[in-house]
Amino acid sequence: MAKRVIIIGGGVAGMQAAITLKKLGCSPLLIEKSVELGGKLNHWDRLFPSGMKAKELIQNMVDEIASLNIKIMLCSEISEIRHEGERVEVGLTDGNAFEGEALVIATGFELFNASVKEEYGYGIYENVITSADLEAMFSEGTVSTSTGLPPRSVAFLHCVGSRDLQIGQPHCSKVCCITGVKQAIEIRELLPECQIYNFYMDMRMFGSGYEELYKKAQETFRINFIRGRISEASETADRQIRIKAEDTLLGRPLKLTVDLLVLMIGKRAAVCNKTFADNLDIPLNESGFLQAKDDFYNNTATRHDNVFIIGTSLAPKTVGEALNDASMASTRIYDYLTRNERQL
């Protein structure tokens, strides 16, 4: 009989773990709290740097899960986890409980609440939105202000909820820079005459194709990149957004009025991490993400041989990194579950 592996979280990392484990001969049980698989990507339009549709990736994985007859449980929330030697028991809020030989935590991250940064006016001014709000517009095929008209000028502000010690978010969210580049290009494609400004602390173009896309944004799409922070945003009588900032490269203050201000919100650790930390005696890092056994060879492992953490439960990551985590952890789980058989 195939050994059961319980996977908590049905985003791309959790789905990839389920697919890989099933192909290795295990019996994965995929538990997801929402009504559908896919996680945060269900609310995203295109992925960087290639522009692939997020829904295409999700559908491909959902189809494979169906073809492999992997057991999934939707609308199911975890109440507690018990670890007893070689067994793990997961209790749900509806009273059901499941046992398995191994556990994978793939519960992901939460988006930073931009209203915490009151100086930018999110939730106060109609034409201050987040990168997630803009992505929803892209899914509808249009970008508009509160008046329903397309913006003539748009400003992006990076690192909202990232690299900010004052609000307990010291980490870099890793994907905001390239997302800002991607979204600026998408606006230019939809609105060729729109003036676009990107305010940034540092442009961290670390991935394959990222630097090339950044260069293309400047040279081909004429996006304006300004090194500096926006200190304040206010609303004019006609609902435009007046920005006060500093251009740190030129060393001078800057005032600008735009039709739309987009806040590039970062990733924050999921609240449920505390439950996992307490139930399984797994440490949290400074930003509240779950801490693996080490940062290198055991970077998805925990102090328990049969408990693994993958994807953005560990730290902000790209989709590709989350998928790689899932595949690596799955092979480690398979090795653990079959080690006694190999010794016979």
LINWO-V129943 format. One line per field, one symbol per residue. phi: phi as a letter, one per 20 degrees, with the letter a starting at -180 (. if undefined). burial: I if it has 9 or more other C-alpha atoms within 8 Angstrom, else O. Layout:
phi = ???
burial = ???
//
This chain:
phi = .feeceddodfffffffffffffeoedfdddcfeebfpmfffddeddeeengfffffgfgfffffffelffccelcdedbccdcmeccddddfenfbcdbebccecemccffefffeffenfnddfddcdfffffffgfenbcbefeneffebcdddemenclcffdmcfeeemdffffffgffffffffcgefeccdecebedeeefnfffffffffeedlfedcerdeeaccdefemfdeddbceffembfbcbdcebddeeeeedffffgffffffdldfdegenffdffbecfdececfefdccccmefeagbegfffffgffffffffffffdffffef
burial = OOIIIIIIIIIIIIIIIIIIIIOOOIIIIIIIIOOOIIIOIIOIIOIIIOOIIIIOIIOOIIOIIOOOOIOOIIOIIIOIIIIOOOIIIIIIIOOOOOIIIIIIIIIIIOOIOIIOIOOIIIOOIIIIIIIIOIIIIIIOOOIIIOOOOOIIIIIIIIIIIIIIOOOOIIOIIIIIIIIIIIIIIOIIOOOOOIOIIIIIIOOOIOOOOIIOIIOIIIOOIOIOIIIIIIIIIIIOOOIIIIIIIIIOOOOOOOOOOIIIIIIIIIIIIIOOIIOIIOIIOIOIOOIIIIIIIIOOOIIIIIOOOIIIIIIIIIIIIOOOIIIOIIIOIIIOIIOIIOOOOOOO
//
